[in-house]
Amino acid sequence: MKMKKIIAPVLSLSLLVPAAGAFAADNTSSTPMAPTVSTKAADLRAGLDYLLSEHFALAVTAMTKAYEGAPDAKEAYDALDQNAVDMQPAIESIYGKQAAAEFERIFRAHNKYTDDLVKATKMNNQEAVKQAEANVQGFVDEFADFLSKATGGKLPEQAAEQAIRLHEDEVQDVFEKYVAGDYKGAYTEYREGLNTMFTISKALSGAIVSQNPSMFDNSTVDTPAADLRSALNHLAAEHFALSVLQMQKQYDGKADSQALIDAEAGNTADFKAAIASIYGNAGADQFEKIWVTNHIKAQSDYVDALKKGDQPALETVKNRITDFTKEFAAFLGTATANNLPAAAAEQALMTHEDQVQKVIDNYAAKNYAAAYQADREGYKTMFGIGEALGGAIVKQNPDKFMTGTAQPTPQQPMMEQPAPQQPAMDQPAATELAASNSSMMTIWMKLNSKSLKINDKTTMMDTMPMVMNGTTYIPLRYLGEGIGAKVSWNAKKGEATVMAGSDTMKFWVGKDTVSVNGQNKQLDAAAMVNKDGRTVVPLRSITELLGWDVKWDKNDGSITLTKSM
């Protein structure tokens, strides 16, 4: 199919994401080269962040609700389907009506395939399960072909196929863990899968911008300021998605409510780390106290009061939430030196809280269509935060976000199973928000030690590098985090996938080959699972493939990896 580009507004913020609105700060600058979160390319990335991440969140909800036979299962699926429809104008604005119609056909059909998978699983119909999985794979192949042709090969078909397959694997992993009653594992995978959508949107938006540079004023999607905007949008959107789902589960007395509370705690830790990376530990501690006491905990208390029909208790909780909006708005105003005015922040926070309450109020009243409409509106609102708050931070600290300034890449969630909670400064997204003047990344490990140093930050692994049969092995997950790669694990295939920038590598436990962008290469030894249940790979092979310099100290068994980023 030939794609015909048209001259049209390109994925404008008014089409895809809410304007900063009440959250708006003055992000303009008289300095021509001043960094900014508001460029056409950054807008495109934010728009895709919103639509693709919402797709993941709604897909998981629709699948689990359908499996439960929940009374709102139909409305959940309708919301998922509408998300696909809402993507069509964005495609049409770049590639025309024919391409948009083809996109809608492909994308909406794949939502039905996952619904078929749920029904087959529920009936324990293995033949139907296999057919549904085959249909999903057909979608992966067809959609990868579509994206490659649409972008004129700027997003290679193979890279697209691997990214889409990773997404589908993560959706199915969440569902399978949920069905098995492994709720902690399910929501750990949920957070990882949501993160993947932001990785995909960055790659896709980058391909579109590279294909059509003049449409985007020759701006790029990967500036430090654009990364900041996306990271804040990610944190805010994940917070909203987890909050409204947890409140529903709490109201219904579902067994997975506590696992969602734990996932929310992970999101809070990430937010705290993000604040610490800009404003230090004292600011992060202040944030956590405000954020948890009359916000996270208050939402839980709101559900309890709503379930009991206790109106006085509801009013008390609402007053606490109002106090939160004032206190947090004042915190943001002070922290950003009023680049984000407290009054604007307070108004936006009240909008957010009203939307959360509207979702659960309608859910409790069994007005499910209205609940999902409010859910979608509230999720979309979160994507104004990155532009407003991010813009204020960039304006306050322009030197940290100049184009060309190297930034440590955010750590990614773990691969096989939940690892022990790390200190806040080591959580995902914190390093994406921090700017660094160093262009050299250094990773340090040591035999028989769980310490891991990434530049100047130290964290603890739950496993160790080791030597076996003369070969040094290092944990794949932690190396992946060190280089900012996305690492995922397919237990059925015994397959680990590492996505680092435009490169994708696949390792198989027990095999001494690795697939690099579709081409098989020989390893010094086979990848394997160690006694801690972690996938480990030969040090020399992996570092040579990734282009890292290795320094081995025989005296103390330390391993130092360096690379100019």
C-alpha positions as CSV (number, residue, x, y, z in Angstrom):
1,M,0.0,0.0,0.0
2,K,1.3,3.4,-0.9
3,M,1.2,6.1,1.8
4,K,0.3,9.6,0.6
5,K,1.4,12.4,3.0
6,I,-0.7,15.4,3.2
7,I,-0.1,18.9,4.4
8,A,-2.2,19.1,7.6
9,P,-1.8,19.9,11.3
10,V,0.5,17.2,12.6
11,L,-0.8,15.4,15.7
12,S,-1.5,18.8,17.3
13,L,-1.7,19.0,21.0
14,S,-5.3,20.1,20.7
15,L,-6.1,16.9,18.9
16,L,-4.2,14.4,21.1
17,V,-3.4,15.8,24.5
18,P,-4.9,18.5,26.7
19,A,-3.3,21.9,26.6
20,A,-1.6,22.7,29.9
21,G,-4.7,24.7,30.7
22,A,-5.0,25.5,34.3
23,F,-1.6,24.0,34.9
24,A,-0.1,26.3,32.4
25,A,3.2,28.1,33.2
26,D,4.9,30.7,31.1
27,N,7.4,28.5,29.2
28,T,8.4,31.1,26.6
29,S,11.9,32.5,26.5
30,S,13.6,35.4,24.9
31,T,16.7,33.3,24.3
32,P,16.4,31.7,20.8
33,M,18.3,28.6,21.8
34,A,16.8,28.1,25.2
35,P,15.6,24.5,25.8
36,T,11.9,24.0,25.8
37,V,9.4,21.1,26.3
38,S,7.1,22.6,23.8
39,T,8.2,21.7,20.2
40,K,6.2,20.1,17.4
41,A,8.3,16.9,17.8
42,A,7.8,16.8,21.6
43,D,4.0,17.4,21.0
44,L,4.0,14.4,18.6
45,R,5.8,12.2,21.2
46,A,3.4,13.3,24.0
47,G,0.4,12.5,21.8
48,L,1.7,9.0,21.0
49,D,2.6,8.6,24.7
50,Y,-1.0,9.3,25.6
51,L,-2.8,7.1,23.0
52,L,-0.5,4.1,23.2
53,S,-0.2,4.0,27.0
54,E,-3.9,4.4,27.3
55,H,-4.3,1.4,25.0
56,F,-2.2,-0.8,27.2
57,A,-4.0,0.3,30.4
58,L,-7.5,-0.2,28.9
59,A,-6.5,-3.5,27.3
60,V,-5.4,-5.0,30.6
61,T,-8.6,-3.7,32.3
62,A,-10.8,-5.0,29.5
63,M,-9.2,-8.5,29.6
64,T,-9.3,-8.9,33.4
65,K,-12.8,-7.6,33.6
66,A,-14.0,-9.9,30.9
67,Y,-12.3,-12.9,32.6
68,E,-14.1,-12.0,35.8
69,G,-17.4,-11.6,34.2
70,A,-17.5,-8.2,35.8
71,P,-20.7,-6.1,35.2
72,D,-18.6,-3.3,33.6
73,A,-16.8,-5.7,31.1
74,K,-18.6,-4.4,28.1
75,E,-18.0,-0.8,29.0
76,A,-14.3,-1.5,29.5
77,Y,-14.0,-3.1,26.0
78,D,-16.0,-0.2,24.5
79,A,-13.5,2.2,26.0
80,L,-10.6,0.2,24.6
81,D,-12.2,0.1,21.1
82,Q,-12.8,3.9,21.2
83,N,-9.2,4.5,22.0
84,A,-8.4,2.8,18.7
85,V,-10.9,5.0,16.9
86,D,-9.4,8.0,18.5
87,M,-6.0,7.2,17.0
88,Q,-7.4,7.5,13.4
89,P,-7.4,11.3,13.1
90,A,-3.7,11.4,14.2
91,I,-2.8,8.9,11.5
92,E,-4.9,10.8,8.9
93,S,-3.2,14.1,9.8
94,I,0.1,12.7,8.5
95,Y,-0.7,9.9,6.0
96,G,-4.2,10.6,4.8
97,K,-7.6,9.0,5.0
98,Q,-6.7,5.7,3.2
99,A,-3.9,5.0,5.6
100,A,-6.0,6.0,8.6
101,A,-8.8,3.6,7.6
102,E,-6.2,0.8,7.1
103,F,-4.7,1.6,10.5
104,E,-8.1,1.5,12.2
105,R,-9.0,-1.9,10.5
106,I,-5.8,-3.5,11.7
107,F,-5.7,-2.0,15.2
108,R,-9.4,-2.5,16.1
109,A,-9.2,-6.2,15.0
110,H,-6.4,-6.9,17.3
111,N,-8.4,-5.7,20.3
112,K,-11.0,-8.4,19.3
113,Y,-8.2,-11.1,19.1
114,T,-7.2,-10.4,22.7
115,D,-10.9,-10.6,23.7
116,D,-11.1,-13.9,22.0
117,L,-8.0,-15.1,24.0
118,V,-9.8,-14.2,27.2
119,K,-12.9,-16.1,26.3
120,A,-10.9,-19.1,25.2
121,T,-8.9,-19.1,28.4
122,K,-12.0,-18.8,30.5
123,M,-13.5,-21.8,28.7
124,N,-10.2,-23.7,28.9
125,N,-10.5,-24.2,25.1
126,Q,-6.8,-24.8,24.2
127,E,-7.6,-25.0,20.5
128,A,-9.3,-21.6,20.6
129,V,-6.4,-20.2,22.7
130,K,-4.0,-21.2,20.0
131,Q,-6.1,-19.7,17.3
132,A,-6.4,-16.4,19.2
133,E,-2.6,-16.4,19.7
134,A,-2.1,-17.0,16.0
135,N,-4.4,-14.1,15.2
136,V,-2.4,-11.9,17.6
137,Q,0.8,-12.9,15.8
138,G,-0.9,-12.1,12.5
139,F,-1.6,-8.6,13.8
140,V,2.0,-8.2,14.9
141,D,3.2,-9.0,11.4
142,E,0.6,-6.9,9.6
143,F,1.0,-3.9,11.8
144,A,4.8,-4.0,11.6
145,D,4.5,-4.0,7.9
146,F,2.1,-1.1,8.0
147,L,4.3,1.0,10.2
148,S,7.4,0.3,8.2
149,K,5.7,1.3,4.9
150,A,4.0,4.3,6.5
151,T,7.3,5.7,7.8
152,G,9.2,5.0,4.6
153,G,11.4,2.5,6.4
154,K,12.5,5.0,9.1
155,L,11.0,2.5,11.5
156,P,12.3,-0.8,10.1
157,E,9.8,-3.6,9.8
158,Q,11.9,-6.0,11.9
159,A,12.3,-3.4,14.7
160,A,8.6,-2.7,14.6
161,E,7.7,-6.4,14.8
162,Q,10.0,-6.9,17.8
163,A,8.5,-3.9,19.7
164,I,4.9,-4.9,18.9
165,R,5.6,-8.5,19.9
166,L,7.1,-7.3,23.1
167,H,4.0,-5.3,23.9
168,E,1.7,-8.3,23.1
169,D,3.8,-10.6,25.3
170,E,3.6,-8.1,28.2
171,V,-0.2,-7.8,27.9
172,Q,-0.6,-11.6,27.9
173,D,1.9,-12.0,30.8
174,V,-0.2,-9.6,32.9
175,F,-3.3,-11.5,32.0
176,E,-1.8,-14.9,32.7
177,K,-0.4,-13.9,36.1
178,Y,-3.8,-12.4,36.9
179,V,-5.6,-15.6,36.0
180,A,-3.1,-17.6,38.1
181,G,-3.8,-15.4,41.1
182,D,-0.3,-13.9,41.1
183,Y,-1.5,-10.4,41.5
184,K,1.8,-9.0,42.6
185,G,3.5,-10.4,39.6
186,A,0.6,-9.2,37.4
187,Y,0.9,-5.6,38.5
188,T,4.7,-5.6,38.4
189,E,4.3,-6.7,34.8
190,Y,1.6,-4.1,34.3
191,R,4.0,-1.3,35.3
192,E,6.7,-2.7,33.0
193,G,4.3,-3.0,30.1
194,L,3.0,0.5,30.5
195,N,6.6,1.7,30.4
196,T,7.2,-0.1,27.2
197,M,4.5,1.9,25.5
198,F,6.5,5.1,26.2
199,T,9.5,3.5,24.7
200,I,7.6,2.5,21.6
201,S,6.1,6.0,21.2
202,K,9.5,7.6,21.4
203,A,10.8,5.3,18.6
204,L,7.7,5.8,16.4
205,S,7.6,9.5,16.9
206,G,11.3,9.7,16.1
207,A,10.7,7.8,12.9
208,I,7.9,10.1,11.8
209,V,9.9,13.2,12.6
210,S,12.9,11.9,10.7
211,Q,10.6,11.2,7.7
212,N,9.0,14.6,7.8
213,P,11.5,17.1,9.4
214,S,10.0,20.2,7.9
215,M,6.6,19.4,9.4
216,F,8.1,19.5,12.8
217,D,10.3,22.6,12.3
218,N,13.3,20.4,12.3
219,S,12.8,19.7,16.0
220,T,13.6,16.3,17.5
221,V,11.8,14.0,19.9
222,D,14.8,13.1,22.1
223,T,16.0,16.4,23.6
224,P,16.6,16.4,27.4
225,A,13.5,18.6,27.8
226,A,11.3,16.3,25.7
227,D,12.6,13.4,27.8
228,L,11.6,15.2,30.9
229,R,8.1,15.9,29.6
230,S,7.6,12.3,28.7
231,A,8.9,11.0,32.0
232,L,6.5,13.3,34.0
233,N,3.6,12.3,31.8
234,H,4.5,8.7,32.4
235,L,4.6,9.0,36.2
236,A,1.3,11.1,36.3
237,A,-0.6,8.8,33.9
238,E,0.5,5.6,35.7
239,H,-0.6,7.2,39.0
240,F,-4.0,7.9,37.6
241,A,-4.5,4.5,36.0
242,L,-3.4,2.6,39.1
243,S,-5.5,4.8,41.4
244,V,-8.8,4.5,39.7
245,L,-8.4,0.7,39.2
246,Q,-7.4,0.2,42.8
247,M,-10.4,2.2,44.0
248,Q,-12.7,0.0,42.0
249,K,-11.1,-3.2,43.3
250,Q,-11.3,-1.9,46.9
251,Y,-14.9,-1.0,46.5
252,D,-15.7,-4.5,45.2
253,G,-13.5,-6.2,47.8
254,K,-11.4,-7.9,45.2
255,A,-8.3,-9.9,46.1
256,D,-6.0,-7.9,43.9
257,S,-6.6,-4.6,45.7
258,Q,-3.5,-4.9,47.9
259,A,-1.3,-5.7,44.9
260,L,-2.5,-2.5,43.3
261,I,-1.7,-0.6,46.5
262,D,1.8,-2.0,46.3
263,A,2.0,-0.9,42.7
264,E,0.9,2.6,43.7
265,A,3.7,2.6,46.3
266,G,6.1,1.8,43.5
267,N,4.8,4.7,41.5
268,T,5.1,7.0,44.5
269,A,8.7,5.9,45.0
270,D,9.4,6.7,41.4
271,F,7.8,10.2,41.8
272,K,9.9,10.8,44.9
273,A,13.1,9.8,43.1
274,A,12.1,12.1,40.3
275,I,11.7,15.0,42.7
276,A,15.0,14.1,44.4
277,S,16.9,14.2,41.1
278,I,15.9,17.8,40.6
279,Y,15.4,19.2,44.1
280,G,17.3,16.9,46.4
281,N,16.4,14.5,49.2
282,A,14.8,17.1,51.4
283,G,12.4,18.2,48.7
284,A,11.7,14.6,47.9
285,D,10.9,13.8,51.6
286,Q,8.5,16.8,51.7
287,F,6.8,15.6,48.5
288,E,6.3,12.1,49.8
289,K,4.7,13.3,53.0
290,I,2.2,15.6,51.2
291,W,1.6,13.1,48.4
292,V,0.8,10.1,50.6
293,T,-1.1,11.5,53.6
294,N,-4.0,13.5,52.1
295,H,-3.8,12.1,48.6
296,I,-3.1,8.4,48.3
297,K,-4.4,7.5,51.7
298,A,-7.3,9.9,51.3
299,Q,-8.5,8.2,48.1
300,S,-8.6,4.9,50.0
301,D,-10.6,6.5,52.8
302,Y,-13.0,8.0,50.2
303,V,-13.8,4.5,48.9
304,D,-14.5,3.2,52.4
305,A,-16.9,6.1,53.1
306,L,-18.6,5.7,49.7
307,K,-19.1,2.0,50.3
308,K,-20.7,2.7,53.7
309,G,-22.8,5.5,52.4
310,D,-21.3,7.7,55.1
311,Q,-21.8,11.3,53.9
312,P,-20.1,13.0,56.8
313,A,-17.1,10.8,56.4
314,L,-17.1,11.6,52.6
315,E,-17.1,15.3,53.3
316,T,-14.2,15.0,55.8
317,V,-12.2,13.1,53.2
318,K,-13.0,15.7,50.5
319,N,-11.7,18.4,52.8
320,R,-8.5,16.5,53.3
321,I,-8.1,16.2,49.5
322,T,-8.7,20.0,49.2
323,D,-6.0,20.5,51.8
324,F,-3.7,18.3,49.7
325,T,-4.3,20.4,46.5
326,K,-3.4,23.6,48.4
327,E,-0.3,22.2,50.1
328,F,1.0,20.4,47.0
329,A,0.4,23.4,44.8
330,A,2.3,25.6,47.3
331,F,5.1,23.0,47.2
332,L,5.3,23.1,43.4
333,G,5.2,26.9,43.3
334,T,8.0,27.2,45.8
335,A,10.1,24.4,44.3
336,T,9.9,25.8,40.7
337,A,10.5,29.4,42.0
338,N,7.0,30.2,40.8
339,N,7.7,29.2,37.2
340,L,4.7,27.1,37.9
341,P,2.4,29.4,39.9
342,A,0.8,27.8,42.9
343,A,-2.7,29.1,41.9
344,A,-2.4,27.3,38.5
345,A,-1.2,24.1,40.1
346,E,-4.0,24.1,42.6
347,Q,-6.7,24.5,40.0
348,A,-5.2,21.6,37.9
349,L,-4.9,19.4,41.0
350,M,-8.5,20.0,41.9
351,T,-9.5,19.0,38.3
352,H,-7.5,15.8,38.7
353,E,-9.1,15.0,42.1
354,D,-12.6,15.7,40.8
355,Q,-12.0,13.4,37.8
356,V,-10.8,10.5,40.1
357,Q,-13.9,10.9,42.3
358,K,-16.2,11.1,39.3
359,V,-14.8,7.7,38.1
360,I,-15.5,5.9,41.4
361,D,-18.8,7.7,42.1
362,N,-20.2,6.6,38.7
363,Y,-18.7,3.1,39.2
364,A,-20.4,2.7,42.6
365,A,-23.7,3.9,41.0
366,K,-23.3,1.2,38.3
367,N,-23.2,3.9,35.7
368,Y,-20.3,2.2,34.0
369,A,-20.4,4.1,30.7
370,A,-20.0,7.4,32.6
371,A,-17.3,5.9,34.7
372,Y,-15.1,4.9,31.7
373,Q,-15.8,8.3,30.1
374,A,-14.5,10.0,33.2
375,D,-11.6,7.5,33.3
376,R,-10.5,8.4,29.8
377,E,-10.9,12.1,30.5
378,G,-8.9,11.9,33.7
379,Y,-6.1,9.9,32.0
380,K,-5.9,12.4,29.2
381,T,-5.6,15.3,31.7
382,M,-2.4,13.8,33.1
383,F,-0.6,14.5,29.8
384,G,-0.9,18.3,30.4
385,I,1.4,17.9,33.4
386,G,4.6,17.1,31.6
387,E,4.3,20.2,29.5
388,A,3.4,22.5,32.4
389,L,5.6,21.2,35.2
390,G,8.3,20.1,32.9
391,G,8.3,23.5,31.3
392,A,8.6,25.2,34.6
393,I,11.6,23.0,35.6
394,V,13.3,23.5,32.3
395,K,12.9,27.3,32.5
396,Q,14.2,27.2,36.1
397,N,17.2,25.1,35.2
398,P,18.0,25.7,31.5
399,D,21.6,24.7,31.7
400,K,20.6,21.2,32.7
401,F,18.4,20.7,29.6
402,M,20.4,22.2,26.8
403,T,20.3,20.1,23.6
404,G,23.3,17.9,23.5
405,T,23.5,17.6,27.3
406,A,24.0,14.0,28.2
407,Q,21.5,12.5,30.6
408,P,21.7,9.1,32.4
409,T,19.2,6.8,30.9
410,P,16.3,5.7,33.2
411,Q,16.6,2.3,34.8
412,Q,14.0,-0.2,33.6
413,P,11.8,-2.6,35.6
414,M,13.2,-6.1,36.2
415,M,12.9,-9.0,33.8
416,E,12.0,-12.2,35.5
417,Q,10.5,-11.5,38.9
418,P,10.1,-8.6,41.4
419,A,13.4,-7.6,43.0
420,P,13.8,-6.1,46.4
421,Q,12.7,-2.5,46.7
422,Q,15.6,-0.2,46.0
423,P,16.2,3.2,47.6
424,A,14.2,6.0,46.0
425,M,17.1,7.5,44.1
426,D,17.6,4.2,42.2
427,Q,14.0,4.0,41.0
428,P,13.0,4.3,37.3
429,A,12.4,7.8,35.9
430,A,14.6,9.6,38.4
431,T,17.7,9.5,36.2
432,E,15.6,10.5,33.2
433,L,14.8,13.7,35.0
434,A,18.3,14.4,36.1
435,A,20.7,16.1,33.8
436,S,24.4,15.4,33.7
437,N,27.3,17.1,32.1
438,S,29.2,13.8,31.7
439,S,29.2,12.1,28.3
440,M,30.9,8.9,29.7
441,M,28.8,6.1,31.3
442,T,30.5,3.8,33.7
443,I,29.2,0.5,35.1
444,W,31.0,-1.3,37.9
445,M,30.4,-4.8,39.2
446,K,32.5,-7.2,41.2
447,L,32.6,-11.0,41.5
448,N,30.8,-12.3,44.5
449,S,29.4,-8.9,45.3
450,K,25.8,-7.6,44.9
451,S,27.0,-4.0,44.6
452,L,26.3,-2.2,41.3
453,K,27.6,1.3,40.5
454,I,26.2,3.3,37.6
455,N,28.2,6.4,37.3
456,D,28.1,7.9,40.8
457,K,25.0,6.0,42.0
458,T,25.3,2.7,43.9
459,T,22.5,0.2,44.3
460,M,22.2,-3.5,45.4
461,M,21.5,-6.3,43.0
462,D,19.8,-9.5,44.2
463,T,22.4,-11.6,42.4
464,M,26.1,-11.5,41.6
465,P,28.5,-11.8,38.7
466,M,30.3,-15.1,38.6
467,V,32.9,-17.3,36.8
468,M,32.0,-20.7,35.5
469,N,34.3,-22.9,33.4
470,G,36.6,-20.0,32.8
471,T,33.8,-17.7,31.5
472,T,32.7,-14.6,33.4
473,Y,28.9,-14.1,33.5
474,I,27.0,-10.9,34.4
475,P,23.3,-10.5,35.2
476,L,21.5,-9.4,32.0
477,R,18.8,-7.5,33.8
478,Y,21.2,-5.2,35.7
479,L,23.4,-4.6,32.7
480,G,20.3,-3.7,30.8
481,E,19.4,-1.2,33.4
482,G,22.9,0.2,33.3
483,I,22.7,1.0,29.6
484,G,19.1,2.2,29.7
485,A,17.8,-0.8,27.7
486,K,14.4,-2.3,28.0
487,V,14.7,-6.0,29.2
488,S,11.8,-8.4,29.0
489,W,11.4,-12.1,29.8
490,N,9.3,-14.7,28.0
491,A,9.1,-17.6,30.3
492,K,7.4,-19.9,27.8
493,K,10.2,-19.5,25.3
494,G,13.1,-19.1,27.8
495,E,13.8,-15.9,25.9
496,A,15.2,-12.6,27.1
497,T,14.8,-9.6,24.8
498,V,17.0,-6.5,25.2
499,M,15.9,-3.3,23.4
500,A,18.7,-0.6,23.4
501,G,17.9,2.3,21.2
502,S,17.4,1.0,17.7
503,D,19.0,-2.3,18.5
504,T,17.2,-5.5,19.6
505,M,18.9,-8.6,21.0
506,K,17.4,-11.9,21.9
507,F,19.0,-14.5,24.2
508,W,17.8,-18.0,24.8
509,V,18.6,-19.9,28.0
510,G,20.8,-22.8,27.2
511,K,21.8,-21.5,23.7
512,D,25.2,-20.0,22.8
513,T,23.7,-17.8,20.1
514,V,22.2,-14.3,20.3
515,S,19.9,-12.6,17.7
516,V,21.1,-9.1,17.0
517,N,18.5,-7.2,14.9
518,G,17.5,-10.5,13.4
519,Q,21.0,-11.9,12.7
520,N,22.3,-14.7,14.8
521,K,25.8,-14.3,16.3
522,Q,27.9,-16.7,18.4
523,L,28.4,-16.3,22.1
524,D,31.4,-17.5,24.1
525,A,29.1,-19.6,26.1
526,A,25.4,-20.2,26.5
527,A,23.2,-17.8,28.5
528,M,21.8,-19.5,31.6
529,V,19.8,-19.0,34.7
530,N,21.9,-18.9,37.9
531,K,21.0,-20.1,41.4
532,D,19.2,-16.9,42.2
533,G,16.9,-17.4,39.3
534,R,18.5,-14.6,37.2
535,T,19.5,-14.8,33.5
536,V,23.3,-14.3,33.2
537,V,25.2,-13.9,29.9
538,P,28.9,-14.1,29.0
539,L,30.6,-10.8,29.8
540,R,33.0,-10.6,26.8
541,S,30.3,-11.4,24.2
542,I,27.7,-9.0,25.4
543,T,30.1,-6.1,25.9
544,E,31.6,-6.6,22.4
545,L,28.2,-6.7,20.8
546,L,27.2,-3.4,22.6
547,G,30.5,-1.7,22.0
548,W,31.5,-1.2,25.6
549,D,35.1,-1.1,26.9
550,V,35.9,-3.6,29.6
551,K,38.5,-3.3,32.4
552,W,39.0,-6.5,34.4
553,D,40.9,-6.2,37.7
554,K,42.3,-9.7,38.6
555,N,43.3,-8.5,42.1
556,D,39.8,-7.8,43.4
557,G,37.6,-9.3,40.7
558,S,36.0,-6.0,39.8
559,I,34.6,-5.4,36.3
560,T,34.4,-1.8,34.9
561,L,32.5,-1.1,31.8
562,T,32.8,2.3,30.1
563,K,31.3,3.8,27.0
564,S,30.9,7.3,25.5
565,M,27.2,8.0,25.3
